[in-house]
Amino acid sequence: MRNSLVGIVLFVLVGFAQGQTIPTNDLLPTLRLNKQVACEKKLLRDSGAEEIVNGPEYEIFLYVAAAFKRANPPRLYFVPGGGNSVYVAGSVVADGRGKILMSRIFVRLMGNTPALKGIMAHEMAHLVADVHGATSCDQWVVRDPEAEEAADALAAHTVGFGPVRAFLLRVKEFTGAKDSEATSRLQALEKLEAQENRQR
């Protein structure tokens, strides 16, 4: 990163010395896009990601994408092994669609269509919130409880409270924790649903 910054500064200084106008407005977005694309390629390769383009899980994914009014749905990838699911930060900027990665084991653990719909909607909510690519692929984003609850809320408003509740209940079941993050997120979801029911 430091070498890239030094290179840009030298490029600008040489341009000023020669009396040229440097197209920094064009250069910086191009450098950022190239960095994003390279990071995504490495992430997909290193994780063993396989793009999913058909099957029952993909049909659920298309339903969720349509609910979010994504005419050009994000790319869906399954990765082997553990973990859960993530959206690739900044990926909408790279290809206009975005990317969501899900662990095959996590998909299996969801166990039913409503829960799978809920987790897919949760990740789609993160992707929609990051549509301008405020973060990028190589930035490690610390899980923020407020951001997770906001994604749950947007998912619930888009596909319904039932699927998001089903997803969080499954997480709570297989983590086995009493005061887990899933518990507090379920409570926040129930509170939001109750508020909306009172307003009707």
C-alpha positions in Angstrom: 0.0 0.0 0.0 2.8 2.4 0.9 4.6 1.8 -2.4 1.4 2.4 -4.3 0.9 5.7 -2.4 4.5 6.8 -3.1 4.1 5.9 -6.7 1.0 8.1 -7.0 2.7 11.0 -5.3 5.7 10.8 -7.6 3.4 10.6 -10.6 1.6 13.7 -9.5 4.8 15.6 -8.7 6.4 14.7 -12.1 3.2 15.9 -13.8 3.2 19.2 -12.0 6.9 19.7 -12.9 6.1 19.1 -16.5 3.1 21.5 -16.4 0.6 18.7 -17.1 -2.8 18.2 -15.6 -3.0 14.9 -13.8 -6.3 13.0 -14.1 -6.5 12.1 -10.4 -10.3 11.8 -10.6 -9.9 9.0 -13.1 -6.7 7.5 -11.8 -7.7 6.8 -8.2 -11.0 5.0 -8.9 -9.2 2.9 -11.5 -6.5 1.9 -9.0 -9.1 1.1 -6.4 -11.1 -1.0 -8.9 -8.0 -3.0 -10.0 -7.2 -3.6 -6.3 -10.8 -4.8 -5.6 -10.8 -7.2 -8.6 -7.4 -8.7 -7.6 -8.6 -9.1 -4.0 -11.8 -10.8 -5.1 -10.0 -13.2 -7.4 -7.6 -14.2 -4.6 -10.5 -14.6 -2.1 -12.4 -16.9 -4.5 -9.4 -19.0 -5.3 -8.1 -19.3 -1.8 -11.5 -20.2 -0.4 -12.2 -22.8 -3.1 -15.4 -21.0 -4.0 -17.8 -22.6 -6.5 -20.3 -20.3 -8.3 -23.8 -21.6 -7.9 -26.1 -21.0 -10.9 -28.9 -23.6 -10.5 -30.5 -25.9 -8.0 -33.0 -25.4 -5.1 -30.7 -23.1 -3.1 -30.2 -20.9 -6.2 -33.9 -20.6 -6.7 -34.3 -19.4 -3.1 -31.5 -16.9 -3.8 -33.2 -15.6 -6.9 -36.4 -15.1 -4.9 -34.5 -13.1 -2.3 -32.7 -11.0 -5.0 -36.1 -10.3 -6.6 -37.5 -9.2 -3.3 -34.6 -6.7 -3.0 -35.4 -5.6 -6.6 -32.0 -6.8 -7.8 -32.8 -7.3 -11.5 -29.2 -8.4 -12.0 -28.7 -10.6 -8.9 -25.4 -10.9 -7.1 -23.2 -13.9 -7.8 -23.7 -16.7 -5.3 -20.7 -18.9 -4.3 -20.6 -21.9 -2.0 -17.3 -22.7 -0.2 -16.3 -26.0 1.3 -15.8 -26.4 5.0 -17.0 -24.5 8.0 -17.7 -20.8 8.5 -21.0 -19.2 7.8 -21.8 -16.6 5.1 -20.5 -13.3 4.0 -21.0 -10.7 1.3 -17.8 -9.6 -0.4 -17.3 -6.0 0.6 -17.1 -3.6 -2.3 -18.0 -6.3 -4.9 -21.0 -4.4 -6.3 -18.5 -1.7 -7.4 -16.3 -4.3 -9.2 -19.0 -6.0 -11.3 -22.3 -4.2 -10.8 -23.7 -7.3 -9.2 -21.8 -8.1 -6.0 -20.9 -11.5 -4.5 -22.1 -13.5 -1.6 -20.2 -16.5 -0.2 -21.8 -19.2 1.8 -20.3 -22.3 3.5 -21.9 -25.5 2.3 -22.0 -26.7 5.9 -23.7 -23.5 7.0 -26.3 -23.9 4.3 -26.9 -27.5 5.4 -27.2 -26.4 9.0 -30.0 -24.0 8.1 -32.1 -27.1 7.5 -35.1 -25.5 5.9 -36.2 -23.0 3.3 -37.4 -20.2 5.6 -34.0 -20.2 7.5 -32.1 -20.3 4.2 -34.2 -17.4 2.9 -33.5 -15.5 6.1 -29.7 -15.8 5.9 -29.6 -15.0 2.2 -31.8 -11.9 2.8 -29.5 -10.9 5.7 -26.4 -11.0 3.5 -28.2 -9.3 0.6 -29.1 -6.5 3.1 -25.4 -6.0 3.9 -24.6 -5.9 0.2 -27.4 -3.4 -0.6 -26.1 -1.2 2.3 -22.6 -1.3 0.9 -23.7 -0.6 -2.7 -21.3 2.3 -3.1 -18.4 0.2 -1.9 -17.5 2.2 1.2 -15.5 -0.8 2.3 -13.4 -3.0 0.1 -12.6 -6.7 -0.3 -9.3 -6.5 1.6 -10.6 -4.6 4.6 -11.5 -6.8 7.6 -14.8 -5.5 8.9 -15.3 -6.1 12.6 -18.8 -7.6 13.2 -20.8 -4.7 14.6 -23.9 -5.8 16.5 -25.8 -2.7 15.4 -24.9 -3.4 11.7 -26.0 -7.0 12.1 -29.3 -5.9 13.7 -29.8 -3.3 10.9 -29.2 -6.1 8.3 -31.8 -8.3 10.1 -34.3 -5.4 10.0 -33.8 -4.7 6.3 -34.1 -8.4 5.5 -37.3 -8.7 7.6 -38.8 -5.7 5.9 -37.9 -7.2 2.5 -38.7 -10.9 2.8 -40.8 -10.9 6.1 -40.0 -11.5 9.8 -40.6 -15.2 9.6 -37.5 -16.2 7.5 -35.1 -13.9 9.5 -36.5 -15.4 12.8 -36.1 -18.9 11.4 -32.4 -18.2 10.5 -31.6 -16.7 13.9 -33.3 -19.6 15.7 -31.2 -22.1 13.8 -28.1 -20.2 14.6 -29.1 -20.2 18.3 -29.8 -23.9 18.1 -26.5 -25.0 16.8 -24.4 -22.5 18.8 -26.1 -23.6 22.0 -25.3 -20.4 23.8 -27.9 -18.9 26.1 -26.8 -15.2 25.9 -25.4 -15.3 22.4 -25.5 -12.7 19.7 -28.3 -14.6 18.1 -30.4 -14.2 21.3 -30.0 -10.4 21.4 -30.7 -10.2 17.7 -33.8 -12.2 18.1 -35.0 -9.9 20.9 -34.3 -6.9 18.7 -36.2 -8.4 15.8 -39.2 -9.3 18.1 -39.2 -5.7 19.4 -39.2 -4.3 15.9 -42.0 -6.6 14.8 -44.1 -5.6 17.9 -43.5 -1.9 17.2 -44.7 -2.3 13.6 -47.7 -4.4 14.6 -48.7 -1.6 17.0 -48.4 1.0 14.2 -50.8 -0.8 12.0 
